[in-house]
Amino acid sequence: MSQPAGDGGSADSSYKGDPQRQEKVVVTKASAASPSQGWTKVRCACCVSEHVEPLVLVKLGEKVGPETKRWLIRLIGAPQKDGGAALLAHPGEDATGDIIVVSAPRCTLLRATEDLGLCKMYSDGNMEAFSYDDKDNFKDSDNMQAFLTLAERQFIVRNELDGLRAQRDLRIPGLPDNYTLHHRDNIWQKLASAGIVGDTFPLHNREKLKHLSESWYSGSQLKQPLDAINAYFGSSVAFYFSFLDFYTWSLLLPAILGLFITYFSGEVQTEIMESLSGSAESRLEHDSVVSGHMVQAMFSMLWSTVVMELWKRRSATQSHRWGTLHLAERFAEPRPGFQGNIGVNPVTGRVEPLFPEWQRDLIIAAVSVPVVGLFLGLVVVGMLCFYWGEAQVQELHKDWDSLLSQTFLYVPSILHIVYTNMLATVYKTVAQALTEYENHREESSFQNHLTAKVLVFTFFNYFAVLFHIAFFKQDVPLLRKRLASLLIVTQLVNQATEVVVPFLVDRLLSAPHRAESEDDPEEDKFRNQSMLPAYPGLFAEYIELLVQFGYLSLFSCVYPLTPMLLLINNLTEIRSDAYKICKLFRKPFSPPAANMGVWQVAFEVLSFVSVVSNCWLLLLSPRLQELLEGGGMSSTNIVLLAVLVEHLLILVKLLLRVLIPDEPDWIRKNREHIEFKSRQALREQRPPSKDP
């Protein structure tokens, strides 16, 4: 007799007789004779099903015995009113194994869909905010594989596990007395810190992953399967690849313009060659042709604005199609890492950890700000060392005047680039620890503070030297040489560290230990996935794109080949990032997202800064200054004219933002319709007022 289970995708052991379905057996050694070896029972008749889809794997620690594992399985399967997660759990091959396979019944998935504020297809064909009470009117609400994406189902499981809190003080069965959970403790975090839960990660679906790989990076196609990426990896990952795709093809027009300016202007060719060779003549004639740079500068300023406005429209369209346009903002449970004294939340009325806001502000002011300042100081130290090294090799080149000394001209730039990349890696770890120490209650607040720290450092680390060269040293040839070094060396370093090194580690070290065949039990295949390293996230990927965008929008007027180099890099970046997330790392959890979040703001800020940068770079042109002075303008009036032009261009950018709406009109109407229906449903839920 098979165990009843939640609605899912893979068949359980009752399908062993069917060879086609045998590939989908959840746990091949699971016996239906004993309840302890099957899936936990569901409490709701509508959730009973013979099909179970393995969604998440829980890897247990070495000290976990059968008694502790049985308690953990009961906790996962218990109703939420009894302190459980209301999920489905399977012990694997036997009660003594070190894994627990977790799935979710239909009702748990549907209630979580409403809590998250996801929009789904209604019976009339429109997208509506999902309501559990109205679930029968939503398309495919009786089939969870069609109703929710794989990424959404797996995230809901993780969200329910992270939300487990102890309803009373209790001792963990099978462990010493010091392993005790206190009232309102986050159970999953405590189990992880105690080594009871070693890891929790979503499981790959090999068939779906194979089809996705073939349509994504294995073939010669140029278009990315964004809907399939969203369905398998989630909207957070899909929005990154959507932006990478949109941004990469947006580089085509500036790349063509840059090539045209470079190769159809003999003066610009001479200027670039002299700058890269370190010739002293370039310092006398580095802006002999102003028109090419002026065209590039004006185009970059307008291009950056149009691209971001068109991206917001594309983002809104995809968010509507993926059902994340109307994500709920609610007073959620504190994030798992939040610590504090147990008390009653004055806003929600729930008993939970409380942490004074003034104490967090004190930590930020007394600890986080000084540490961030220290790293910014290290950036300045690196910049000073770069200038010292630059001066030394210039003197060496004057004395030797050979091909070897000309090669040495790039050594300070290369060493400084390596230094900044190493410093950025260390700082990211420090920023993570600082943000954890600040003890933010909400996950969104935690991510915003972490991102703010990294963005401040990134802007300073990658652009401080360029701004100093441009506006203090006013050395355009050195700026051009530095930018060329950054574009070439940084791309080579990124490709090596992001793809080549993980590929070699995977092939030489990890792959031999997780070799598997089709006949291997499912448990062994699940364990093999745990041997892959955890996916590092999209933070570094967004930083790389942000730095690229800065090079292009801020300084490309001095090096017109910038967009072409970025285009070539990104065409390979799309495939390498896709290969990396599919093959080299474990499948990540991906929360639903309506857009790129704070990263979109960062790109827009750089777009506005580009106006200031390009205006003042053009002002450095000796020929332009001669023309203005020849017209009878003083130096003061030239500066005032530059400020006026800068403000006019900012006004043009603002006008473009107004003329290009953030979302198509049909999406705006649909969003307003969803908001109206939500308010209407809220009014219907309120009890009628009593007459006095």
C-alpha positions as CSV (number, residue, x, y, z in Angstrom):
1,M,0.0,0.0,0.0
2,S,1.5,3.3,-1.1
3,Q,1.7,6.3,1.2
4,P,-0.5,9.3,0.4
5,A,1.5,12.3,-0.6
6,G,1.2,15.8,-1.8
7,D,0.6,16.8,-5.4
8,G,3.9,16.7,-7.3
9,G,5.7,15.4,-10.3
10,S,7.6,12.2,-9.7
11,A,6.0,8.8,-9.1
12,D,6.6,6.9,-5.9
13,S,7.4,3.3,-5.4
14,S,4.0,2.1,-6.6
15,Y,5.2,2.7,-10.2
16,K,8.1,0.3,-10.1
17,G,6.3,-1.9,-12.6
18,D,6.3,0.7,-15.3
19,P,9.8,1.0,-16.9
20,Q,9.1,4.5,-18.3
21,R,8.1,5.8,-14.9
22,Q,10.9,4.0,-13.1
23,E,13.2,6.8,-14.0
24,K,11.0,9.1,-12.0
25,V,10.9,7.0,-8.8
26,V,11.6,9.3,-5.9
27,V,13.4,6.8,-3.7
28,T,13.9,3.4,-5.3
29,K,14.6,1.7,-2.0
30,A,11.6,3.2,-0.2
31,S,9.2,0.5,0.9
32,A,5.5,1.1,1.2
33,A,5.1,-1.5,3.9
34,S,6.3,0.8,6.7
35,P,5.2,4.3,7.3
36,S,8.6,5.3,8.5
37,Q,10.1,4.5,5.1
38,G,7.4,6.4,3.1
39,W,6.4,10.0,2.7
40,T,4.8,11.6,5.7
41,K,1.0,11.6,5.6
42,V,-1.0,14.7,4.5
43,R,-3.8,16.0,6.7
44,C,-6.0,17.3,3.8
45,A,-8.0,15.1,1.5
46,C,-7.5,17.4,-1.5
47,C,-3.7,16.9,-1.2
48,V,-3.7,13.1,-1.3
49,S,-1.9,11.9,-4.4
50,E,0.2,8.9,-5.6
51,H,2.7,11.2,-7.2
52,V,5.4,12.9,-5.2
53,E,8.0,15.4,-6.5
54,P,11.3,15.6,-4.7
55,L,12.0,19.3,-4.3
56,V,14.6,19.9,-1.6
57,L,17.3,17.7,0.0
58,V,18.3,18.1,3.6
59,K,21.8,16.7,4.3
60,L,22.1,15.7,8.0
61,G,25.2,16.0,10.1
62,E,27.4,13.1,11.1
63,K,26.2,13.0,14.8
64,V,22.5,12.7,13.8
65,G,21.0,9.4,14.9
66,P,17.8,7.6,13.9
67,E,15.9,9.1,16.8
68,T,16.8,12.6,15.9
69,K,16.1,12.0,12.2
70,R,12.6,10.7,13.0
71,W,11.9,13.7,15.1
72,L,13.0,16.0,12.3
73,I,10.8,14.2,9.8
74,R,7.8,14.6,12.1
75,L,8.6,18.3,12.6
76,I,8.7,18.9,8.8
77,G,5.4,17.1,8.3
78,A,3.5,18.4,11.3
79,P,0.7,21.0,10.7
80,Q,1.7,24.7,11.1
81,K,-0.7,25.1,14.1
82,D,1.3,22.4,15.9
83,G,4.6,24.1,15.1
84,G,5.5,22.2,12.0
85,A,6.2,23.1,8.4
86,A,3.2,21.3,6.9
87,L,5.5,19.7,4.3
88,L,6.2,16.2,3.1
89,A,9.3,14.4,4.2
90,H,10.9,11.1,3.1
91,P,13.8,9.5,5.1
92,G,15.6,8.2,2.0
93,E,16.8,4.6,1.9
94,D,16.3,4.0,5.6
95,A,16.0,5.6,9.0
96,T,19.7,5.6,9.5
97,G,20.6,7.5,6.3
98,D,22.0,11.0,6.3
99,I,19.4,12.6,4.0
100,I,15.8,13.7,4.1
101,V,14.0,14.4,0.9
102,V,11.3,17.2,1.2
103,S,8.3,18.0,-0.9
104,A,5.1,20.0,-0.4
105,P,1.4,19.2,-0.5
106,R,-1.0,21.2,-2.6
107,C,-2.6,23.3,0.2
108,T,0.8,24.4,1.6
109,L,1.9,25.5,-1.9
110,L,-1.3,27.4,-2.5
111,R,-1.4,29.2,0.8
112,A,2.3,30.2,0.3
113,T,1.4,31.5,-3.2
114,E,-1.1,33.9,-1.6
115,D,1.3,34.9,1.1
116,L,4.0,35.8,-1.4
117,G,1.5,37.8,-3.5
118,L,2.2,35.9,-6.7
119,C,-0.1,36.6,-9.7
120,K,-1.5,33.6,-11.7
121,M,-3.7,33.1,-14.7
122,Y,-7.4,33.5,-13.9
123,S,-10.2,31.6,-15.6
124,D,-10.8,34.7,-17.9
125,G,-7.3,34.6,-19.2
126,N,-6.0,37.6,-17.2
127,M,-3.3,37.7,-14.5
128,E,-4.7,38.1,-11.0
129,A,-3.3,38.2,-7.5
130,F,-3.8,34.6,-6.3
131,S,-6.4,34.1,-3.5
132,Y,-6.6,30.8,-1.7
133,D,-10.4,31.2,-1.1
134,D,-10.8,31.7,-4.9
135,K,-8.4,28.9,-5.9
136,D,-10.8,27.0,-8.0
137,N,-11.2,29.9,-10.5
138,F,-7.4,30.0,-11.2
139,K,-6.1,28.0,-14.2
140,D,-4.3,24.7,-13.3
141,S,-4.7,25.3,-9.5
142,D,-5.2,21.5,-9.2
143,N,-1.9,20.7,-10.9
144,M,1.1,22.2,-9.0
145,Q,3.6,21.5,-11.7
146,A,1.6,23.6,-14.1
147,F,0.5,26.2,-11.6
148,L,3.8,26.9,-10.0
149,T,7.3,26.8,-11.5
150,L,9.8,24.4,-10.1
151,A,11.8,27.3,-8.7
152,E,8.7,28.7,-6.9
153,R,7.8,25.3,-5.4
154,Q,11.4,24.8,-4.1
155,F,11.5,28.4,-2.7
156,I,8.3,27.8,-0.9
157,V,9.7,24.7,0.8
158,R,12.8,26.6,1.9
159,N,10.6,29.5,3.1
160,E,8.5,27.1,5.2
161,L,11.6,25.5,6.7
162,D,13.2,28.8,7.5
163,G,10.0,29.9,9.2
164,L,9.9,27.1,11.7
165,R,10.0,28.5,15.3
166,A,9.9,26.6,18.6
167,Q,6.5,27.0,20.3
168,R,8.0,26.0,23.7
169,D,11.3,25.0,25.2
170,L,12.2,21.5,24.1
171,R,15.1,19.1,24.0
172,I,16.1,17.6,20.7
173,P,15.5,13.9,20.9
174,G,18.6,11.6,20.5
175,L,21.1,14.4,21.5
176,P,22.6,15.5,24.8
177,D,20.6,17.8,27.1
178,N,22.6,20.9,26.0
179,Y,20.9,20.6,22.6
180,T,17.8,22.5,23.6
181,L,15.5,24.8,21.6
182,H,14.1,27.7,23.5
183,H,10.7,29.4,22.9
184,R,10.5,31.3,19.6
185,D,14.0,30.1,18.5
186,N,14.4,29.8,14.8
187,I,14.5,26.0,14.6
188,W,16.2,25.6,11.2
189,Q,19.0,28.1,12.0
190,K,19.6,26.4,15.4
191,L,19.8,23.0,13.8
192,A,22.3,24.3,11.2
193,S,24.5,26.0,13.8
194,A,24.5,22.8,15.9
195,G,25.6,20.7,13.0
196,I,22.3,18.7,12.9
197,V,21.4,20.0,9.5
198,G,24.5,20.1,7.3
199,D,23.0,21.6,4.2
200,T,19.6,22.4,2.5
201,F,19.5,22.8,-1.2
202,P,17.0,22.4,-4.1
203,L,17.3,19.3,-6.3
204,H,18.0,19.4,-10.0
205,N,15.5,17.9,-12.4
206,R,17.9,16.2,-14.9
207,E,15.4,16.1,-17.8
208,K,14.4,19.7,-17.5
209,L,18.1,20.8,-17.0
210,K,19.1,18.9,-20.1
211,H,16.4,20.6,-22.2
212,L,17.3,24.0,-20.7
213,S,21.0,23.5,-21.4
214,E,20.3,22.5,-25.1
215,S,18.3,25.7,-25.7
216,W,20.6,28.0,-23.7
217,Y,24.3,27.5,-24.2
218,S,24.9,24.1,-25.9
219,G,23.7,25.2,-29.4
220,S,24.4,28.1,-31.7
221,Q,21.3,30.1,-30.9
222,L,21.6,33.7,-29.9
223,K,18.2,34.2,-28.2
224,Q,18.0,33.2,-24.5
225,P,15.1,31.0,-23.2
226,L,14.2,33.5,-20.5
227,D,10.8,31.9,-19.7
228,A,12.5,28.5,-19.3
229,I,15.2,30.1,-17.1
230,N,12.5,31.7,-14.9
231,A,10.7,28.3,-14.6
232,Y,13.8,26.4,-13.6
233,F,16.0,28.9,-11.7
234,G,13.5,31.5,-10.7
235,S,12.8,35.2,-11.5
236,S,15.8,36.5,-9.6
237,V,18.2,34.6,-11.9
238,A,16.0,35.2,-15.0
239,F,16.1,39.0,-14.5
240,Y,19.9,38.9,-14.3
241,F,20.2,37.0,-17.6
242,S,17.5,39.1,-19.2
243,F,19.4,42.3,-18.3
244,L,22.7,40.8,-19.5
245,D,21.0,39.8,-22.8
246,F,19.3,43.2,-23.2
247,Y,22.5,45.2,-22.2
248,T,24.7,43.1,-24.4
249,W,22.7,43.7,-27.6
250,S,22.3,47.4,-26.6
251,L,26.1,47.6,-27.0
252,L,25.8,46.9,-30.7
253,L,25.0,50.5,-31.7
254,P,27.8,52.2,-29.6
255,A,30.2,49.5,-30.7
256,I,29.5,50.3,-34.4
257,L,29.9,54.0,-33.6
258,G,33.1,53.5,-31.7
259,L,34.6,51.5,-34.6
260,F,33.5,54.2,-37.1
261,I,35.1,57.0,-35.0
262,T,38.3,55.0,-34.5
263,Y,38.9,53.7,-38.0
264,F,37.6,56.5,-40.1
265,S,39.5,59.2,-38.2
266,G,43.2,59.2,-38.8
267,E,43.8,61.6,-35.9
268,V,42.0,59.4,-33.4
269,Q,44.0,56.4,-34.6
270,T,47.2,58.3,-34.1
271,E,46.0,59.5,-30.7
272,I,45.1,55.9,-29.5
273,M,48.4,54.4,-30.7
274,E,50.5,57.2,-29.1
275,S,48.6,56.8,-25.8
276,L,49.1,53.1,-25.7
277,S,52.8,53.4,-26.6
278,G,53.4,56.0,-24.0
279,S,54.9,58.5,-26.5
280,A,55.5,62.0,-25.3
281,E,54.0,63.4,-28.5
282,S,50.6,62.2,-27.4
283,R,50.7,64.7,-24.5
284,L,51.0,67.5,-26.9
285,E,48.3,66.4,-29.4
286,H,46.1,64.1,-27.4
287,D,42.9,66.0,-28.4
288,S,43.8,67.0,-31.9
289,V,40.3,65.9,-33.1
290,V,37.5,67.0,-30.8
291,S,34.5,66.1,-33.0
292,G,34.9,62.3,-32.7
293,H,35.1,62.5,-28.9
294,M,32.2,64.9,-28.7
295,V,30.0,62.6,-30.8
296,Q,31.0,59.6,-28.6
297,A,30.4,61.6,-25.4
298,M,27.0,62.9,-26.4
299,F,25.9,59.5,-27.6
300,S,27.0,57.8,-24.4
301,M,25.0,60.2,-22.2
302,L,21.8,59.8,-24.2
303,W,22.3,56.0,-24.8
304,S,22.7,55.2,-21.1
305,T,19.3,56.9,-20.4
306,V,17.4,55.4,-23.2
307,V,18.8,51.9,-22.4
308,M,17.7,52.1,-18.8
309,E,14.3,53.4,-19.6
310,L,13.7,50.7,-22.2
311,W,14.9,48.1,-19.8
312,K,12.4,49.2,-17.2
313,R,9.6,48.6,-19.8
314,R,11.0,45.2,-20.7
315,S,11.4,44.3,-17.0
316,A,7.8,45.3,-16.3
317,T,6.6,43.1,-19.1
318,Q,8.5,40.1,-17.9
319,S,7.4,40.7,-14.3
320,H,3.8,40.6,-15.5
321,R,4.3,37.4,-17.5
322,W,6.1,35.7,-14.6
323,G,3.5,36.7,-12.1
324,T,5.8,38.8,-9.8
325,L,4.5,42.3,-10.7
326,H,2.4,42.5,-7.5
327,L,4.5,40.8,-4.8
328,A,3.1,41.2,-1.4
329,E,4.7,43.6,1.1
330,R,3.8,42.1,4.5
331,F,5.1,42.0,8.1
332,A,6.9,38.8,7.7
333,E,8.6,36.7,10.2
334,P,12.1,37.9,11.1
335,R,14.9,36.5,8.9
336,P,16.7,33.4,10.2
337,G,19.8,35.2,11.2
338,F,18.0,37.8,13.3
339,Q,18.9,37.8,17.0
340,G,17.3,39.5,20.0
341,N,15.5,39.2,23.3
342,I,12.1,37.5,23.1
343,G,9.2,39.9,23.4
344,V,6.0,41.0,21.8
345,N,6.3,42.9,18.5
346,P,4.3,46.1,19.0
347,V,3.3,46.2,15.3
348,T,2.3,42.6,14.6
349,G,1.5,41.4,18.1
350,R,3.6,38.3,17.6
351,V,6.1,36.9,20.1
352,E,9.5,37.1,18.5
353,P,13.1,38.3,19.0
354,L,13.3,42.1,19.4
355,F,16.4,44.3,18.8
356,P,16.5,48.0,19.6
357,E,16.8,50.3,16.5
358,W,19.2,52.6,18.4
359,Q,21.6,49.7,19.0
360,R,21.7,48.8,15.4
361,D,22.4,52.5,14.5
362,L,25.2,52.5,17.0
363,I,26.8,49.5,15.5
364,I,26.6,51.0,12.0
365,A,28.1,54.3,13.2
366,A,30.8,52.8,15.5
367,V,31.8,49.7,13.6
368,S,30.6,49.5,10.0
369,V,31.4,53.0,8.9
370,P,35.0,53.0,10.3
371,V,35.7,49.6,8.8
372,V,34.3,50.7,5.4
373,G,36.5,53.9,5.7
374,L,39.5,51.7,6.4
375,F,39.0,49.8,3.2
376,L,38.5,53.0,1.2
377,G,41.8,54.1,2.7
378,L,43.4,50.9,1.4
379,V,42.1,51.9,-2.1
380,V,43.9,55.3,-1.8
381,V,47.1,53.5,-0.7
382,G,46.9,51.3,-3.8
383,M,46.3,54.3,-6.0
384,L,49.4,56.1,-4.6
385,C,51.5,53.0,-5.2
386,F,50.2,52.9,-8.8
387,Y,51.3,56.5,-9.4
388,W,54.7,55.8,-7.9
389,G,55.1,52.7,-10.1
390,E,53.9,54.6,-13.1
391,A,56.5,57.3,-12.5
392,Q,59.3,54.7,-12.1
393,V,58.5,52.9,-15.4
394,Q,58.2,56.2,-17.3
395,E,61.7,57.1,-16.1
396,L,62.9,53.6,-17.1
397,H,61.4,53.9,-20.5
398,K,63.1,57.3,-21.1
399,D,66.5,55.8,-20.2
400,W,66.2,52.5,-22.1
401,D,63.7,53.4,-24.9
402,S,63.4,49.8,-25.9
403,L,60.6,47.3,-26.6
404,L,61.1,45.8,-23.2
405,S,60.8,49.1,-21.4
406,Q,57.7,49.8,-23.4
407,T,56.2,46.6,-22.1
408,F,57.0,47.6,-18.6
409,L,54.7,50.6,-19.0
410,Y,51.7,48.3,-18.4
411,V,53.1,46.6,-15.3
412,P,51.8,49.2,-12.7
413,S,48.3,49.1,-14.2
414,I,48.2,45.3,-14.2
415,L,49.5,45.0,-10.6
416,H,47.0,47.7,-9.5
417,I,44.1,45.8,-11.2
418,V,45.1,42.6,-9.4
419,Y,45.3,44.5,-6.1
420,T,41.9,46.1,-6.5
421,N,40.3,42.7,-7.4
422,M,41.9,41.0,-4.4
423,L,40.8,43.9,-2.2
424,A,37.3,43.7,-3.5
425,T,37.1,39.9,-2.7
426,V,38.3,40.5,0.9
427,Y,35.9,43.4,1.3
428,K,32.9,41.4,0.2
429,T,33.5,38.9,3.0
430,V,34.0,41.7,5.5
431,A,30.8,43.5,4.3
432,Q,28.8,40.3,4.8
433,A,30.1,39.9,8.3
434,L,29.4,43.6,9.1
435,T,25.9,43.4,7.9
436,E,25.3,40.2,9.9
437,Y,26.6,42.0,13.0
438,E,24.2,44.9,12.4
439,N,21.4,42.3,13.0
440,H,18.7,43.5,10.5
441,R,15.2,42.0,11.1
442,E,14.0,41.9,7.5
443,E,15.8,40.1,4.7
444,S,15.2,43.1,2.4
445,S,16.9,45.5,4.9
446,F,19.8,43.1,5.2
447,Q,20.3,42.9,1.4
448,N,19.9,46.7,1.0
449,H,22.6,47.5,3.6
450,L,24.9,44.9,2.2
451,T,24.5,46.1,-1.3
452,A,25.0,49.7,-0.2
453,K,28.3,48.8,1.4
454,V,29.5,47.0,-1.6
455,L,28.4,49.7,-4.1
456,V,30.2,52.5,-2.2
457,F,33.4,50.5,-2.1
458,T,33.1,49.3,-5.7
459,F,32.6,52.8,-7.1
460,F,35.6,54.0,-5.1
461,N,37.7,51.0,-5.9
462,Y,37.2,50.8,-9.6
463,F,36.6,54.5,-10.6
464,A,38.7,56.6,-8.1
465,V,41.9,56.2,-10.1
466,L,40.2,57.0,-13.4
467,F,38.5,60.2,-11.9
468,H,41.8,61.3,-10.4
469,I,43.7,60.8,-13.6
470,A,41.0,62.6,-15.6
471,F,40.1,65.6,-13.4
472,F,43.2,66.2,-11.1
473,K,46.1,65.0,-13.2
474,Q,44.2,65.9,-16.4
475,D,46.2,63.3,-18.3
476,V,44.0,62.0,-21.0
477,P,46.6,59.6,-22.6
478,L,47.2,58.0,-19.2
479,L,43.4,57.7,-18.7
480,R,43.1,56.0,-22.1
481,K,45.9,53.6,-21.4
482,R,44.5,52.8,-18.0
483,L,41.0,52.2,-19.4
484,A,42.4,49.9,-22.1
485,S,44.3,47.9,-19.4
486,L,41.2,47.6,-17.3
487,L,39.0,46.4,-20.2
488,I,41.5,43.7,-21.3
489,V,43.0,42.5,-18.0
490,T,39.8,42.6,-16.0
491,Q,37.9,40.5,-18.6
492,L,40.7,37.9,-18.8
493,V,40.8,37.7,-15.0
494,N,37.1,37.4,-14.6
495,Q,36.8,34.7,-17.3
496,A,39.6,32.7,-15.6
497,T,38.3,33.0,-12.0
498,E,34.6,32.6,-12.9
499,V,34.8,29.8,-15.4
500,V,38.2,28.2,-16.0
501,V,39.1,27.6,-12.3
502,P,35.7,26.2,-11.3
503,F,35.7,24.0,-14.5
504,L,39.2,22.6,-13.7
505,V,38.2,22.0,-10.0
506,D,35.0,20.3,-11.1
507,R,36.7,18.1,-13.7
508,L,39.9,17.2,-11.8
509,L,38.7,17.0,-8.2
510,S,35.0,16.7,-7.8
511,A,33.8,14.8,-10.9
512,P,35.7,11.5,-10.1
513,H,34.1,11.4,-6.7
514,R,30.5,11.7,-7.9
515,A,30.6,9.4,-10.9
516,E,27.2,7.8,-11.4
517,S,25.3,5.5,-13.7
518,E,21.6,5.3,-14.6
519,D,21.2,2.2,-12.3
520,D,22.4,4.1,-9.2
521,P,19.8,4.7,-6.5
522,E,18.2,8.1,-6.4
523,E,19.7,8.7,-3.0
524,D,23.2,8.4,-4.4
525,K,22.3,10.8,-7.2
526,F,21.0,13.3,-4.7
527,R,24.2,13.0,-2.6
528,N,26.2,13.6,-5.7
529,Q,24.5,17.0,-6.1
530,S,25.5,17.9,-2.6
531,M,29.2,17.4,-3.6
532,L,28.9,20.4,-5.9
533,P,29.9,23.8,-4.4
534,A,27.2,26.2,-3.5
535,Y,26.3,28.8,-6.1
536,P,28.0,32.1,-5.1
537,G,25.0,34.2,-6.1
538,L,24.6,37.0,-8.5
539,F,26.3,39.7,-6.5
540,A,29.6,39.5,-8.3
541,E,27.8,39.2,-11.7
542,Y,25.9,42.5,-11.1
543,I,29.1,44.2,-9.9
544,E,30.9,43.2,-13.1
545,L,28.0,44.6,-15.2
546,L,27.9,47.8,-13.2
547,V,31.6,48.4,-13.6
548,Q,31.3,47.8,-17.3
549,F,28.4,50.2,-17.5
550,G,30.5,52.8,-15.7
551,Y,33.5,52.4,-18.0
552,L,31.2,52.8,-21.0
553,S,29.0,55.7,-19.8
554,L,31.7,57.6,-17.9
555,F,34.9,57.3,-19.9
556,S,34.2,55.8,-23.4
557,C,34.7,59.2,-25.1
558,V,38.4,58.9,-24.5
559,Y,38.6,55.3,-25.8
560,P,35.9,54.7,-28.5
561,L,36.7,51.0,-28.7
562,T,35.3,50.4,-25.2
563,P,31.8,49.2,-26.3
564,M,33.2,46.8,-28.9
565,L,35.5,45.2,-26.2
566,L,32.5,44.9,-23.8
567,L,30.3,43.5,-26.5
568,I,32.8,40.7,-27.3
569,N,33.2,40.0,-23.6
570,N,29.5,39.8,-22.9
571,L,28.7,37.5,-25.8
572,T,31.0,34.9,-24.2
573,E,29.8,36.0,-20.7
574,I,26.2,34.9,-21.4
575,R,27.2,31.4,-22.3
576,S,29.9,31.0,-19.6
577,D,27.5,32.2,-16.9
578,A,24.8,29.8,-18.2
579,Y,27.2,26.9,-18.2
580,K,28.4,27.8,-14.7
581,I,25.0,27.9,-13.1
582,C,23.9,24.7,-14.8
583,K,27.0,22.5,-14.5
584,L,29.5,23.8,-12.0
585,F,27.4,24.6,-8.9
586,R,24.4,23.4,-7.0
587,K,21.0,24.7,-7.9
588,P,20.3,27.8,-5.9
589,F,17.1,28.9,-4.2
590,S,15.7,31.9,-6.0
591,P,13.1,34.2,-4.3
592,P,10.4,35.7,-6.5
593,A,11.5,39.2,-7.8
594,A,9.7,42.0,-9.6
595,N,12.8,43.5,-11.0
596,M,16.6,43.9,-10.4
597,G,15.9,45.8,-7.2
598,V,18.6,48.1,-5.9
599,W,20.9,47.3,-8.8
600,Q,18.6,49.1,-11.2
601,V,18.9,52.3,-9.1
602,A,22.7,51.9,-9.2
603,F,22.7,51.8,-13.0
604,E,20.5,54.9,-13.2
605,V,22.8,56.8,-10.8
606,L,25.8,56.0,-13.0
607,S,23.8,57.2,-16.0
608,F,23.4,60.6,-14.4
609,V,27.0,60.8,-13.3
610,S,28.0,60.2,-16.9
611,V,26.7,63.7,-17.8
612,V,29.2,65.3,-15.4
613,S,32.0,63.0,-16.4
614,N,31.7,63.4,-20.2
615,C,31.2,67.2,-20.0
616,W,34.3,67.8,-18.0
617,L,36.3,65.3,-20.1
618,L,35.4,67.3,-23.2
619,L,36.4,70.5,-21.4
620,L,40.0,69.1,-21.1
621,S,40.3,69.3,-24.9
622,P,43.0,72.0,-25.6
623,R,41.6,72.6,-29.0
624,L,38.1,73.2,-27.6
625,Q,39.6,75.6,-25.1
626,E,41.5,77.4,-27.9
627,L,38.3,77.8,-29.9
628,L,36.4,79.2,-26.9
629,E,39.2,81.5,-25.9
630,G,39.6,82.6,-29.5
631,G,36.0,83.6,-29.4
632,G,36.8,86.0,-26.5
633,M,35.7,83.8,-23.6
634,S,37.7,83.8,-20.4
635,S,38.5,80.7,-18.4
636,T,35.7,81.5,-15.9
637,N,33.2,81.8,-18.7
638,I,34.3,78.5,-20.2
639,V,33.7,76.8,-16.9
640,L,30.3,78.4,-16.6
641,L,29.4,77.3,-20.1
642,A,30.4,73.8,-19.3
643,V,28.1,73.9,-16.2
644,L,25.3,75.2,-18.4
645,V,25.7,72.5,-21.0
646,E,25.9,69.9,-18.2
647,H,22.6,71.1,-16.7
648,L,20.9,71.2,-20.1
649,L,22.0,67.6,-20.8
650,I,20.6,66.5,-17.4
651,L,17.4,68.2,-18.3
652,V,17.3,66.3,-21.6
653,K,17.9,63.0,-19.7
654,L,15.0,63.9,-17.3
655,L,12.8,64.7,-20.3
656,L,13.6,61.3,-21.9
657,R,12.6,59.6,-18.6
658,V,9.3,61.3,-18.8
659,L,8.7,60.6,-22.5
660,I,9.5,56.9,-22.1
661,P,7.1,55.4,-19.5
662,D,8.5,52.8,-17.1
663,E,5.8,50.3,-18.1
664,P,3.6,49.8,-21.1
665,D,0.1,51.2,-20.8
666,W,-1.6,47.8,-20.8
667,I,0.6,46.6,-17.9
668,R,-0.3,49.8,-16.0
669,K,-4.0,49.1,-16.4
670,N,-3.6,45.5,-15.4
671,R,-1.6,46.5,-12.3
672,E,-4.2,49.0,-11.3
673,H,-6.9,46.4,-11.9
674,I,-5.1,43.9,-9.6
675,E,-4.8,46.6,-6.9
676,F,-8.5,47.4,-7.2
677,K,-9.5,43.7,-6.9
678,S,-7.2,43.4,-3.8
679,R,-8.9,46.4,-2.1
680,Q,-12.3,45.1,-3.0
681,A,-11.5,41.7,-1.5
682,L,-10.1,43.3,1.6
683,R,-13.4,45.3,2.1
684,E,-15.4,42.0,1.7
685,Q,-13.3,40.4,4.4
686,R,-14.0,43.1,6.9
687,P,-16.9,42.5,9.3
688,P,-20.0,44.7,8.8
689,S,-20.1,47.7,11.1
690,K,-22.8,47.6,13.8
691,D,-25.3,50.3,14.0
692,P,-25.2,52.3,17.3
